[in-house]
Amino acid sequence: MSAAGFLVMRRDGVLWGVANAAVGALTRHLGGGFRIAVGTAELAVDEIVGVVPELAVKPLAPVVRRFWPEAAGGLAIHAGGPLVVVDPRRPPRALSARPIQEQEGDE
């Protein structure tokens, strides 16, 4: 996979993007969907939308950060809709391949 650009994916109807350089591996999961290795995390997504060469990533506005419970690398628009850019150092729990019960034990 090229280091330039972003991998665009969908989970539960939400578009997400992660820098290609942060993606270690991508595999199709037997139960449906895909698993993506990003740093030490394994993300689970329903669909791989594609790879785009660039996104105009904007930082989260203070009002969004106040109500957004996760770290994010910013926001962008893709195909006319909003896209959340994953911070590869702190991937969102919403994309975790681990069940929520396991995640809660980490806190």
Residue frames as a rotation matrix with the C-alpha (Angstrom) as fourth column:
MET 1
0.588 0.809 0.000 0.00
0.809 -0.588 0.000 0.00
0.000 0.000 -1.000 0.00
SER 2
-0.055 -0.591 0.805 1.35
0.516 -0.707 -0.483 3.44
0.855 0.389 0.344 -0.89
ALA 3
-0.507 -0.212 -0.835 2.38
0.856 -0.239 -0.459 5.69
-0.102 -0.948 0.303 2.00
ALA 4
-0.985 0.174 -0.014 0.65
-0.174 -0.971 0.167 8.68
0.015 0.167 0.986 0.40
GLY 5
-0.419 0.905 -0.073 -3.07
-0.362 -0.093 0.927 9.31
0.832 0.416 0.367 0.73
PHE 6
-0.550 0.386 0.741 -5.79
-0.792 0.039 -0.609 8.02
-0.264 -0.922 0.285 3.00
LEU 7
-0.880 0.401 -0.254 -7.66
0.309 0.890 0.334 4.75
0.360 0.215 -0.908 3.36
VAL 8
-0.551 0.781 0.294 -11.38
-0.817 -0.577 0.002 5.59
0.171 -0.239 0.956 3.50
MET 9
-0.857 0.247 -0.452 -13.64
0.286 0.958 -0.020 3.16
0.428 -0.146 -0.892 5.33
ARG 10
-0.176 0.878 0.444 -17.15
-0.664 -0.439 0.606 2.94
0.727 -0.189 0.660 6.75
ARG 11
-0.845 0.070 -0.530 -18.42
0.394 0.751 -0.530 1.59
0.361 -0.657 -0.662 10.05
ASP 12
-0.310 0.839 -0.448 -22.05
0.843 0.024 -0.538 1.82
-0.440 -0.544 -0.714 11.15
GLY 13
0.580 0.637 0.508 -22.73
0.814 -0.482 -0.324 4.37
0.039 0.601 -0.798 8.42
VAL 14
0.814 -0.362 -0.454 -19.92
-0.140 -0.881 0.452 6.73
-0.563 -0.304 -0.768 9.45
LEU 15
0.781 -0.615 0.112 -17.03
0.238 0.127 -0.963 7.53
0.578 0.779 0.245 7.10
TRP 16
0.754 -0.650 -0.091 -13.55
-0.021 -0.162 0.987 7.32
-0.656 -0.742 -0.136 8.58
GLY 17
0.814 -0.576 -0.075 -10.14
-0.079 0.017 -0.997 7.88
0.575 0.817 -0.032 7.07
VAL 18
0.729 -0.685 0.016 -6.64
0.083 0.111 0.990 6.95
-0.680 -0.720 0.138 8.17
ALA 19
0.362 -0.693 -0.624 -3.34
-0.896 -0.444 -0.028 7.92
-0.258 0.569 -0.781 6.62
ASN 20
0.848 -0.052 -0.527 -2.01
-0.247 0.841 -0.481 5.09
0.468 0.538 0.701 4.47
ALA 21
-0.127 -0.991 0.038 1.38
-0.432 0.021 -0.902 5.44
0.893 -0.131 -0.431 6.16
ALA 22
-0.356 0.049 0.933 -0.25
-0.934 0.029 -0.357 4.38
-0.045 -0.998 0.035 9.47
VAL 23
0.718 0.696 -0.004 -1.80
-0.692 0.713 -0.113 1.19
-0.076 0.084 0.994 8.06
GLY 24
-0.312 -0.857 0.411 0.25
-0.791 0.474 0.386 -1.90
-0.526 -0.204 -0.826 8.86
ALA 25
-0.988 0.066 0.142 -2.07
0.126 0.875 0.467 -4.56
-0.093 0.479 -0.873 7.44
LEU 26
-0.282 0.943 -0.175 -5.56
-0.922 -0.317 -0.222 -4.98
-0.265 0.098 0.959 6.04
THR 27
-1.000 -0.026 -0.012 -7.44
-0.028 0.973 0.228 -8.29
0.006 0.228 -0.974 6.05
ARG 28
-0.200 0.972 -0.125 -10.95
-0.603 -0.022 0.798 -9.45
0.773 0.235 0.590 5.27
HIS 29
-0.677 0.037 0.735 -12.64
-0.685 0.334 -0.648 -10.82
-0.269 -0.942 -0.200 8.41
LEU 30
-0.958 0.263 -0.110 -14.45
0.202 0.899 0.388 -14.15
0.201 0.350 -0.915 8.19
GLY 31
-0.375 0.861 -0.342 -17.55
0.768 0.083 -0.635 -12.78
-0.519 -0.501 -0.693 9.94
GLY 32
0.544 0.507 0.669 -17.80
0.797 -0.561 -0.222 -9.93
0.263 0.654 -0.709 7.44
GLY 33
0.983 -0.174 -0.055 -16.04
-0.154 -0.953 0.260 -6.61
-0.098 -0.247 -0.964 7.23
PHE 34
0.432 -0.902 0.011 -12.33
0.215 0.091 -0.972 -5.92
0.876 0.423 0.233 7.47
ARG 35
0.784 -0.362 -0.504 -9.61
0.508 -0.092 0.856 -5.69
-0.356 -0.928 0.112 10.11
ILE 36
0.615 -0.587 0.526 -6.98
0.142 -0.574 -0.807 -2.98
0.776 0.571 -0.270 9.82
ALA 37
0.322 -0.613 -0.721 -3.77
0.942 0.137 0.305 -2.84
-0.088 -0.778 0.622 11.86
VAL 38
0.512 -0.186 0.839 -2.98
0.080 -0.962 -0.262 0.74
0.855 0.201 -0.477 12.87
GLY 39
-0.123 -0.647 0.753 -0.05
-0.868 -0.298 -0.398 0.96
0.482 -0.702 -0.524 15.26
THR 40
-0.967 -0.233 0.102 -0.74
-0.250 0.795 -0.552 -1.50
0.048 -0.560 -0.827 18.07
ALA 41
-0.301 0.940 0.163 -4.52
-0.511 -0.015 -0.859 -1.35
-0.805 -0.342 0.485 17.53
GLU 42
-0.909 0.193 0.370 -6.74
0.409 0.593 0.694 -3.50
-0.085 0.782 -0.618 15.36
LEU 43
-0.592 0.724 -0.354 -9.66
-0.624 -0.690 -0.368 -1.62
-0.510 0.003 0.860 13.83
ALA 44
-0.587 0.522 0.619 -12.84
0.637 0.770 -0.046 -3.26
-0.500 0.367 -0.784 12.55
VAL 45
-0.592 0.427 -0.684 -14.77
-0.587 -0.809 0.003 -1.70
-0.552 0.403 0.730 9.68
ASP 46
0.263 0.817 0.513 -17.76
-0.025 0.537 -0.843 -2.77
-0.964 0.209 0.161 7.63
GLU 47
0.821 0.113 0.559 -16.52
0.551 0.100 -0.829 -1.57
-0.150 0.989 0.019 4.26
ILE 48
-0.369 -0.884 -0.286 -13.39
0.509 -0.450 0.734 -0.28
-0.778 0.125 0.616 2.56
VAL 49
0.671 0.657 -0.343 -14.60
0.133 -0.562 -0.816 2.64
-0.729 0.503 -0.465 0.46
GLY 50
0.778 -0.478 0.409 -11.25
0.498 0.071 -0.864 3.19
0.384 0.876 0.293 -1.26
VAL 51
-0.045 -0.855 -0.516 -8.00
0.859 -0.297 0.417 5.08
-0.510 -0.425 0.748 -1.19
VAL 52
0.916 0.292 0.275 -7.87
0.390 -0.811 -0.436 8.79
0.096 0.506 -0.857 -1.92
PRO 53
0.115 -0.962 0.249 -4.66
0.717 -0.093 -0.691 10.64
0.687 0.258 0.679 -2.73
GLU 54
-0.911 -0.404 0.080 -5.46
0.237 -0.674 -0.700 13.50
0.337 -0.618 0.710 -0.36
LEU 55
0.234 0.939 -0.251 -8.07
0.898 -0.109 0.427 14.99
0.374 -0.325 -0.869 1.95
ALA 56
-0.286 -0.225 0.931 -8.43
-0.091 -0.961 -0.260 18.59
0.954 -0.159 0.255 3.06
VAL 57
0.011 0.221 -0.975 -8.23
0.852 0.508 0.125 17.80
0.523 -0.832 -0.183 6.78
LYS 58
0.015 0.102 0.995 -9.43
-0.306 -0.946 0.102 20.49
0.952 -0.306 0.017 9.17
PRO 59
-0.924 -0.335 -0.184 -8.78
0.074 0.314 -0.946 20.38
0.375 -0.888 -0.266 12.91
LEU 60
-0.101 0.907 -0.409 -11.73
0.896 0.262 0.358 19.81
0.432 -0.330 -0.839 15.20
ALA 61
-0.098 0.182 0.978 -13.32
-0.162 -0.973 0.164 23.07
0.982 -0.143 0.125 16.32
PRO 62
-0.897 -0.291 0.332 -13.31
-0.342 -0.016 -0.939 23.65
0.279 -0.956 -0.085 20.09
VAL 63
-0.108 0.931 0.348 -17.08
-0.970 -0.023 -0.240 23.12
-0.216 -0.363 0.906 20.27
VAL 64
0.541 0.250 -0.803 -16.73
-0.530 0.842 -0.095 19.73
0.653 0.477 0.589 18.53
ARG 65
-0.447 -0.789 -0.421 -13.85
-0.070 0.500 -0.863 18.67
0.892 -0.356 -0.279 20.78
ARG 66
-0.644 0.248 0.723 -16.01
-0.762 -0.290 -0.579 19.53
0.066 -0.924 0.376 23.78
PHE 67
0.284 0.892 0.351 -18.66
-0.855 0.402 -0.328 16.99
-0.434 -0.207 0.877 22.79
TRP 68
0.524 -0.181 -0.832 -16.60
-0.525 0.701 -0.483 14.46
0.671 0.690 0.273 20.78
PRO 69
0.876 -0.081 0.475 -15.57
-0.416 0.370 0.831 11.71
-0.243 -0.926 0.290 23.21
GLU 70
0.675 -0.617 0.404 -12.63
0.643 0.761 0.086 10.45
-0.360 0.201 0.911 21.13
ALA 71
-0.171 -0.792 -0.586 -9.32
-0.106 -0.576 0.810 11.75
-0.980 0.201 0.014 19.85
ALA 72
0.714 0.342 0.610 -9.43
0.558 0.247 -0.792 12.52
-0.422 0.907 -0.015 16.14
GLY 73
-0.386 -0.908 0.165 -6.93
0.785 -0.229 0.576 13.70
-0.485 0.351 0.801 13.58
GLY 74
-0.811 0.192 -0.553 -9.52
-0.318 -0.937 0.141 16.12
-0.491 0.291 0.821 12.19
LEU 75
0.191 0.923 0.335 -12.50
0.233 0.288 -0.929 16.27
-0.953 0.256 -0.160 9.89
ALA 76
-0.874 -0.385 -0.295 -12.73
-0.199 -0.269 0.942 16.24
-0.443 0.883 0.159 6.11
ILE 77
0.297 0.931 -0.213 -15.32
-0.638 0.027 -0.770 15.98
-0.711 0.364 0.602 3.36
HIS 78
-0.868 -0.477 0.137 -15.36
-0.223 0.622 0.751 12.97
-0.443 0.621 -0.646 1.05
ALA 79
-0.796 0.573 0.196 -17.92
0.485 0.410 0.772 12.45
0.362 0.710 -0.604 -1.72
GLY 80
-0.294 0.695 0.657 -20.03
-0.160 -0.713 0.683 15.26
0.942 0.096 0.321 -0.25
GLY 81
0.762 0.601 -0.241 -20.21
0.099 0.259 0.961 13.82
0.640 -0.756 0.138 3.26
PRO 82
0.515 -0.570 0.640 -18.31
-0.846 -0.459 0.272 14.25
0.139 -0.681 -0.719 6.53
LEU 83
0.559 -0.474 -0.680 -15.36
0.231 0.877 -0.422 12.01
0.796 0.079 0.600 7.31
VAL 84
0.894 -0.311 0.322 -13.56
-0.407 -0.268 0.873 11.63
-0.185 -0.912 -0.366 10.63
VAL 85
0.330 -0.868 -0.372 -9.78
-0.397 0.229 -0.889 11.28
0.856 0.441 -0.268 10.34
VAL 86
0.903 -0.029 -0.429 -8.34
0.339 0.662 0.668 8.70
0.264 -0.749 0.608 12.73
ASP 87
0.417 -0.825 0.380 -5.45
-0.893 -0.449 0.005 9.73
0.166 -0.342 -0.925 14.97
PRO 88
0.426 -0.220 -0.877 -3.23
-0.172 0.932 -0.318 6.63
0.888 0.286 0.359 14.59
ARG 89
-0.707 -0.696 0.126 -1.67
-0.228 0.056 -0.972 7.21
0.670 -0.716 -0.198 18.02
ARG 90
-0.819 0.520 0.242 -5.11
-0.204 0.130 -0.970 6.97
-0.536 -0.844 -0.001 19.66
PRO 91
-0.834 0.533 -0.141 -7.57
0.004 0.262 0.965 5.12
0.551 0.805 -0.221 17.42
PRO 92
-0.348 0.781 0.519 -11.22
-0.897 -0.437 0.057 5.57
0.272 -0.446 0.853 18.42
ARG 93
-0.735 0.166 0.658 -12.99
-0.292 0.798 -0.528 2.92
-0.612 -0.580 -0.538 20.47
ALA 94
0.303 0.927 -0.220 -15.82
-0.599 0.006 -0.800 3.09
-0.741 0.375 0.558 17.93
LEU 95
0.491 -0.188 -0.850 -13.53
-0.796 0.299 -0.526 1.28
0.353 0.935 -0.003 15.46
SER 96
-0.373 -0.710 0.597 -11.97
-0.890 0.456 -0.013 -1.17
-0.263 -0.536 -0.802 17.89
ALA 97
-0.221 0.217 -0.951 -12.05
-0.510 0.806 0.302 -4.82
0.831 0.552 -0.068 16.88
ARG 98
-0.918 -0.120 -0.379 -12.30
0.244 0.581 -0.776 -5.73
0.313 -0.805 -0.504 20.58
PRO 99
0.045 0.989 -0.144 -15.71
0.743 0.063 0.666 -5.96
0.667 -0.136 -0.732 22.27
ILE 100
0.231 0.147 0.962 -16.81
-0.268 -0.941 0.208 -2.93
0.935 -0.305 -0.178 24.33
GLN 101
0.985 0.174 -0.020 -16.61
-0.034 0.302 0.953 -4.97
0.172 -0.937 0.303 27.58
GLU 102
0.385 -0.916 -0.110 -12.86
0.922 0.388 0.001 -5.55
0.042 -0.102 0.994 27.05
GLN 103
-0.144 -0.428 0.892 -12.30
0.457 -0.829 -0.323 -1.86
0.878 0.361 0.314 26.26
GLU 104
0.632 0.487 0.603 -13.99
-0.279 -0.583 0.763 -0.75
0.723 -0.651 -0.232 29.48
GLY 105
0.884 -0.350 -0.310 -11.53
0.461 0.543 0.702 -2.83
-0.077 -0.763 0.641 31.48
ASP 106
0.039 -0.920 0.391 -8.65
0.875 -0.157 -0.457 -0.77
0.482 0.360 0.799 30.01
GLU 107
0.215 0.103 0.971 -9.76
0.013 -0.995 0.103 2.46
0.977 -0.009 -0.215 31.66
